[in-house]
């Protein structure tokens, strides 16, 4: 049980080798925390709706996203701020209109799974 941290080494296990495998599979706490934060973004139904709309249709403006999702413009803007800060979406300005799109390939892959699970 070489991977068991000292603060847990005195606890009994049933399958010690699997405990070590599980610890190795979990990885570093900072890495787990980063993935948890990434998963927290689409965990909100409003943000997930925005992401699905953008993923399926391509670039859309805030007002169009508000109509599509049933959210109000300020709520859409706030959600897009969070998604933009996390590097999940990006805005492209054309005159006075900013259209947003999904730019993170990992998020796109997760959204593909949402789409596949829904239709398949």
C-alpha angles and dihedrals in degrees: 000000000000095000097054109109116241093249089060101034094099094056117102120245133194099206104023095178090054090050088058090047090050092050090050091048092052092053129185118354092232090055091049090048092051092051091046089054090048091051091047091066097067091034089086111082092221094051091044090052090052092048093048091049092049093043094050100039107026127229117010135173124240094255092050091048089050091055093044095049100033090238124128121253096253092051090050091048092050092049091048090051090057093045092047092049089053091051093244098117135023132199126227116201120217108177106308095340123090116199119196129212137177110261103168110096094204091054090047089054091051090048089051087057091051090051093046093047091050096051100029 
